[in-house]
Amino acid sequence: MEALFSSLPSLPDFSSSSGSSQLVVPVAATAGLYVALAIIRRVWAYYRSPLRTMPSPPKGTFFLGNVQELMDDFETTNRWRRQYGHIFKFQSLMRAPHIHVQDIKAINHMINNMPIYQKAPFGLYNSERTLGQGLLAVENEGHKRQRKILNQAFAPSQIRLLTETFLGISFQCRDMWLAQFAKEPSSEYQVIDIFDWFRKLTLDVIGQAGFGYEMDALEVKGEPNELNDVLTKIFHAPHSRMLMGLMILQAMVPPFRLIPFPGTEVFTECKNETFRIGGEILQRAKDTLFSSGESRVEVGSKRSVLSLLLRANVNPEIPLNQRLTDDEVIAQIPTLIVAGHESTSSAVSWAVSFLAANPAMQDKLRAELQGLSDHPSMDELNNAEYLEQVVRETLRMHPSLVFTQRMAMSEDVMPLGKPYVDVNGVSHDSIHVSPGQMIHIPLLAVNNDPEIWGPDAGVFKPERWDKTPEAVNAIPGVWANTLAFFGGPHACIGYRFALAEIKSILFVMLRTFEFSHVNPQAGPNGGMACKAAMIPGGSMLQHPMDLNAPEKGSCLPVKVKLL
């Protein structure tokens, strides 16, 4: 994997402009002074803190710390866990010490003390820079206010109304695959990159079910879609990950924000374009909602989260000063796309990959789905027991995010369920946390921890949900006693949306097609592995990657046979 900052494009030539030249020198000097003072402050705090004796892996590079190791191989976390225990420190960018906390009692403590443990300012800065002041870019009262309104739009009763849209777009994707088979009737199977297709499918779902907008990802109609093009520039353009790395650097070292790093202006341009398009979507939604009477909750002919959000936002029971502004409403559009597009397409792809590697499980699930009605309701899908187990096990093995991070806003003593032993052999039943300390919460590692789930924690086994170990009950997740969607006030607000969408896609595809791996002899899961994918704020997703062809990037080719 390319290093985040290893091959940066050269800076513009400022020598032709005396004004620019005069700007760069003081900015560079200020940035250097800022970094020097930050290092001195960090070193002084480090030698006065218990972090000195906390177990840790070997030091990484000065600039990247241990981040490169974590991104190159997700198994690194488990290896360090076995070697150093459930509490250890590692180095982030510029060797900033982060505490890895894989202790359920401690995670519970953080979730229940969100005023102390919040998203770091640099993460909020990057989220706001690309997404606007949406739910992912605010904390404290702003977060509570937005979430109170959004909760109404994501309530179970509202998601129930959207299931028809989830199924409809899944049927559209199915029919496009059937058309491919019709062109080659003699072919026993076709090799299809399901990750690429599910990316398009889930993007269309987000567009229609999210805000009543045709993304045209599955099938281009006429001119290229404006919003789709903007998203491609942000997330799938060449060097997009490197540019996000530069954004993190600018967020962590504020003086660097004054330096016009080449390429980073694309994020501002894309945000402006997203807000322009979002403003048009919002105005159409308002016109439809308010011209159709208070009881109408549709945009055009389709129900959407945006229309439900608008209706909730004008509820007379909500004070005017607690309602969302137009800019805050518009910011939910890219926020919803980022939070629900890539993560859901990855989850469905991994589910199909696991089933392709386990034909008996695939047959069992297919038999259950064949027993449902042709257009099942959300309740029917939720009552399908084996489907529920397969989805739970998929998201346990591959949660939406690999990890999340929090910064301590004030001094605290974090209790531990299990003591850790420092390098001097001293046992500690708590961690003294200083203001500004970064905490690394390994969602994936907790979901795969053998001490919690048993020795077969790394095995895809849907039947484990018939009776899970007692230790699982202590995991403070919002769903299924896992950290797939985190927990507490910052739990994924759209998790019901995601679950209904995942189940709808699996329902449609498994009733029509049989899946198997292209190279089953290549190893578990047909030689497919995880690839780190960054999103605004610095979080990482688990994209599938073919170990036999890593140069292809994110992909998941499988054999698809028509039943």
Backbone hydrogen bonds, N-H to C=O, Kabsch-Sander energy under -0.5 kcal/mol:
donor,donor_aa,acceptor,acceptor_aa,energy
8,L,5,F,-0.7
14,F,12,P,-0.9
16,S,13,D,-0.5
17,S,14,F,-1.6
18,S,16,S,-0.5
21,S,14,F,-0.5
21,S,17,S,-2.7
22,Q,18,S,-2.6
23,L,19,G,-1.3
24,V,20,S,-2.3
25,V,21,S,-1.6
27,V,23,L,-1.9
28,A,24,V,-3.2
29,A,25,V,-2.5
30,T,26,P,-2.8
31,A,27,V,-2.9
32,G,28,A,-2.6
33,L,29,A,-2.5
34,Y,30,T,-2.7
35,V,31,A,-2.7
36,A,32,G,-2.5
37,L,33,L,-2.7
38,A,34,Y,-2.4
39,I,35,V,-2.6
40,I,36,A,-2.5
41,R,37,L,-2.8
42,R,38,A,-2.4
43,V,39,I,-3.0
44,W,40,I,-2.6
45,A,41,R,-2.4
46,Y,42,R,-2.6
47,Y,43,V,-2.2
48,R,44,W,-0.6
48,R,45,A,-0.7
49,S,46,Y,-1.4
52,R,49,S,-1.3
53,T,50,P,-1.2
54,M,51,L,-1.0
61,T,65,G,-1.2
65,G,61,T,-2.0
66,N,91,Q,-3.3
67,V,64,L,-2.1
70,L,66,N,-1.8
71,M,67,V,-2.2
72,D,68,Q,-2.3
73,D,69,E,-1.5
76,T,73,D,-1.8
77,T,74,F,-0.8
78,N,74,F,-0.6
79,R,75,E,-2.4
80,W,76,T,-2.7
81,R,77,T,-2.3
82,R,78,N,-2.2
83,Q,79,R,-1.7
84,Y,80,W,-3.6
85,G,80,W,-0.5
85,G,81,R,-1.6
88,F,100,H,-1.4
89,K,55,P,-2.7
90,F,98,H,-2.2
92,S,96,A,-3.2
94,M,63,F,-2.9
95,R,92,S,-1.5
96,A,93,L,-1.5
98,H,90,F,-2.9
99,I,438,M,-2.2
100,H,88,F,-3.4
100,H,98,H,-0.6
101,V,99,I,-0.6
101,V,440,H,-2.5
102,Q,86,H,-2.3
102,Q,100,H,-0.6
107,I,103,D,-2.5
108,N,104,I,-2.6
109,H,105,K,-2.0
110,M,106,A,-2.1
111,I,107,I,-2.5
112,N,108,N,-2.0
113,N,110,M,-1.2
114,M,111,I,-0.5
116,I,113,N,-1.5
117,Y,113,N,-2.2
118,Q,116,I,-0.8
118,Q,407,M,-2.2
123,G,120,A,-0.7
124,L,120,A,-2.1
125,Y,121,P,-2.5
126,N,122,F,-1.9
127,S,123,G,-2.2
128,E,124,L,-2.6
129,R,125,Y,-2.2
130,T,126,N,-1.6
131,L,127,S,-3.1
132,G,127,S,-0.5
132,G,128,E,-1.4
134,G,132,G,-2.1
137,A,134,G,-1.8
138,V,135,L,-0.8
142,G,139,E,-1.0
143,H,139,E,-1.0
144,K,140,N,-2.2
145,R,141,E,-2.6
146,Q,142,G,-2.2
147,R,143,H,-2.6
148,K,144,K,-2.1
149,I,145,R,-1.3
150,L,146,Q,-2.6
151,N,147,R,-2.7
152,Q,148,K,-0.6
152,Q,149,I,-0.8
153,A,149,I,-0.8
153,A,150,L,-0.6
154,F,150,L,-1.5
155,A,152,Q,-0.7
158,Q,155,A,-1.0
159,I,155,A,-2.2
160,R,156,P,-2.2
161,L,157,S,-0.7
161,L,158,Q,-0.6
162,L,158,Q,-0.6
162,L,159,I,-1.1
163,T,159,I,-0.8
163,T,160,R,-0.6
165,T,162,L,-0.8
166,F,162,L,-1.9
167,L,163,T,-2.5
168,G,164,E,-2.4
169,I,165,T,-2.2
170,S,166,F,-1.6
171,F,167,L,-2.7
172,Q,168,G,-1.6
173,C,169,I,-2.0
174,R,170,S,-2.5
175,D,171,F,-2.7
176,M,172,Q,-1.6
177,W,173,C,-1.8
178,L,174,R,-2.5
179,A,175,D,-1.9
180,Q,176,M,-1.2
181,F,177,W,-1.9
182,A,178,L,-2.1
183,K,179,A,-1.2
184,E,180,Q,-0.8
184,E,181,F,-0.8
187,S,184,E,-1.8
190,Q,560,V,-2.2
192,I,190,Q,-0.7
192,I,558,V,-2.5
194,I,192,I,-1.4
194,I,556,L,-1.7
197,W,193,D,-1.8
198,F,194,I,-3.1
199,R,195,F,-1.9
200,K,196,D,-1.6
201,L,197,W,-2.7
202,T,198,F,-2.7
203,L,199,R,-1.7
204,D,200,K,-2.2
205,V,201,L,-2.1
206,I,202,T,-2.5
207,G,203,L,-2.3
208,Q,204,D,-2.6
209,A,205,V,-2.7
210,G,205,V,-0.8
210,G,206,I,-1.3
211,F,206,I,-0.7
211,F,207,G,-1.5
212,G,208,Q,-1.5
213,Y,207,G,-2.9
215,M,213,Y,-0.8
222,G,220,V,-0.6
229,D,225,N,-2.1
230,V,226,E,-2.0
231,L,227,L,-2.2
232,T,228,N,-2.0
233,K,229,D,-1.9
234,I,230,V,-1.7
235,F,231,L,-2.7
236,H,232,T,-2.0
237,A,232,T,-0.8
240,S,237,A,-1.9
243,L,239,H,-2.6
244,M,240,S,-2.0
245,G,241,R,-1.8
246,L,242,M,-1.9
247,M,243,L,-2.0
248,I,244,M,-2.1
249,L,245,G,-2.1
250,Q,246,L,-2.5
251,A,247,M,-2.3
252,M,248,I,-2.4
253,V,249,L,-2.2
256,F,253,V,-2.3
257,R,254,P,-2.1
258,L,255,P,-1.6
259,I,256,F,-1.3
261,F,259,I,-2.2
264,T,261,F,-1.3
266,V,263,G,-1.6
267,F,264,T,-1.4
268,T,264,T,-0.7
269,E,265,E,-2.5
270,C,266,V,-2.6
271,K,267,F,-2.3
272,N,268,T,-2.5
273,E,269,E,-2.3
274,T,270,C,-2.9
275,F,271,K,-2.5
276,R,272,N,-1.9
277,I,273,E,-2.5
278,G,274,T,-3.2
279,G,275,F,-2.2
280,E,276,R,-1.5
281,I,277,I,-2.3
282,L,278,G,-2.8
283,Q,279,G,-2.3
284,R,280,E,-2.2
285,A,281,I,-2.3
286,K,282,L,-2.7
287,D,283,Q,-2.6
288,T,284,R,-2.4
289,L,285,A,-2.7
290,F,286,K,-2.8
291,S,287,D,-1.5
292,S,288,T,-0.9
296,R,293,G,-1.2
299,V,302,K,-2.9
300,G,298,E,-0.6
302,K,299,V,-2.1
304,S,297,V,-0.7
305,V,209,A,-2.4
306,L,210,G,-2.5
308,L,304,S,-1.9
309,L,305,V,-2.7
310,L,306,L,-2.6
311,R,307,S,-2.0
312,A,308,L,-2.3
313,N,309,L,-2.3
314,V,310,L,-1.0
314,V,311,R,-0.6
315,N,312,A,-1.3
318,I,315,N,-2.2
322,Q,319,P,-1.8
323,R,320,L,-1.1
329,V,325,T,-2.3
330,I,326,D,-2.8
331,A,327,D,-2.1
332,Q,328,E,-0.7
332,Q,329,V,-1.0
333,I,330,I,-1.7
335,T,331,A,-1.5
336,L,332,Q,-2.7
337,I,333,I,-1.8
338,V,334,P,-2.7
339,A,335,T,-2.6
340,G,336,L,-2.1
341,H,337,I,-2.2
345,S,341,H,-2.1
346,S,342,E,-2.1
347,A,343,S,-2.1
348,V,344,T,-2.5
349,S,345,S,-1.9
350,W,346,S,-2.6
351,A,347,A,-2.2
352,V,348,V,-2.3
353,S,349,S,-2.3
354,F,350,W,-2.7
355,L,351,A,-2.2
356,A,352,V,-2.5
357,A,353,S,-1.5
358,N,354,F,-0.6
358,N,355,L,-0.5
361,M,358,N,-0.6
362,Q,358,N,-2.1
363,D,359,P,-2.7
364,K,360,A,-2.2
365,L,361,M,-2.5
366,R,362,Q,-2.6
367,A,363,D,-2.4
368,E,364,K,-1.6
369,L,365,L,-2.5
370,Q,366,R,-2.5
371,G,367,A,-0.7
371,G,368,E,-0.8
372,L,369,L,-1.5
381,L,377,S,-2.1
382,N,378,M,-2.5
383,N,379,D,-1.6
384,A,380,E,-0.5
384,A,381,L,-1.0
385,E,383,N,-1.1
388,E,384,A,-2.1
389,Q,385,E,-2.1
390,V,386,Y,-2.6
391,V,387,L,-2.4
392,R,388,E,-2.5
393,E,389,Q,-2.6
394,T,390,V,-2.3
395,L,391,V,-2.3
396,R,392,R,-1.6
397,M,393,E,-2.3
398,H,394,T,-2.8
400,S,484,A,-0.8
402,V,540,M,-2.2
404,T,441,I,-2.1
406,R,439,I,-2.1
407,M,118,Q,-3.8
408,A,437,Q,-2.5
409,M,116,I,-3.3
412,D,433,V,-2.3
414,M,412,D,-0.6
414,M,431,I,-2.9
416,L,429,D,-2.0
420,Y,428,H,-2.1
422,D,426,V,-2.7
423,V,53,T,-2.6
425,G,422,D,-2.0
428,H,420,Y,-2.7
431,I,414,M,-2.2
433,V,412,D,-3.3
433,V,431,I,-0.7
436,G,408,A,-3.6
437,Q,434,S,-2.0
438,M,97,P,-0.7
439,I,406,R,-3.5
440,H,99,I,-3.3
441,I,404,T,-2.9
441,I,439,I,-0.6
443,L,441,I,-1.4
444,L,402,V,-2.3
446,V,442,P,-2.4
447,N,443,L,-2.0
448,N,444,L,-0.9
449,D,446,V,-1.3
452,I,449,D,-1.4
453,W,449,D,-3.0
454,G,450,P,-1.9
457,A,454,G,-1.6
459,V,456,D,-2.0
461,K,459,V,-0.7
464,R,461,K,-2.1
465,W,462,P,-1.7
466,D,463,E,-2.1
467,K,464,R,-1.0
472,V,469,P,-1.4
473,N,470,E,-1.3
474,A,471,A,-1.3
475,I,472,V,-1.8
477,G,475,I,-1.1
478,V,486,F,-2.6
479,W,482,T,-0.6
482,T,479,W,-1.5
486,F,483,L,-0.9
490,H,487,G,-0.8
491,A,488,G,-2.0
492,C,485,F,-2.5
495,Y,492,C,-1.2
498,A,494,G,-2.4
499,L,495,Y,-2.5
500,A,496,R,-2.3
501,E,497,F,-2.0
502,I,498,A,-2.8
503,K,499,L,-2.5
504,S,500,A,-1.9
505,I,501,E,-2.3
506,L,502,I,-2.3
507,F,503,K,-2.4
508,V,504,S,-2.1
509,M,505,I,-2.5
510,L,506,L,-2.4
511,R,507,F,-1.0
512,T,509,M,-1.0
513,F,509,M,-2.7
514,E,561,K,-2.8
516,S,559,K,-1.9
517,H,356,A,-0.5
518,V,557,P,-0.6
522,A,519,N,-2.2
523,G,520,P,-0.9
526,G,523,G,-1.5
527,G,524,P,-1.0
528,M,525,N,-1.2
529,A,545,M,-3.0
531,K,543,H,-3.0
532,A,71,M,-0.5
533,A,541,L,-1.5
535,I,539,S,-2.0
538,G,535,I,-1.9
541,L,533,A,-2.9
543,H,531,K,-2.7
543,H,541,L,-0.8
545,M,529,A,-2.3
546,D,553,G,-0.6
547,L,527,G,-2.4
547,L,545,M,-0.7
549,A,546,D,-1.5
552,K,549,A,-2.0
553,G,550,P,-1.7
555,C,544,P,-1.7
558,V,192,I,-2.1
559,K,516,S,-3.1
560,V,190,Q,-3.0
561,K,514,E,-2.9
561,K,559,K,-0.5
563,L,512,T,-2.3
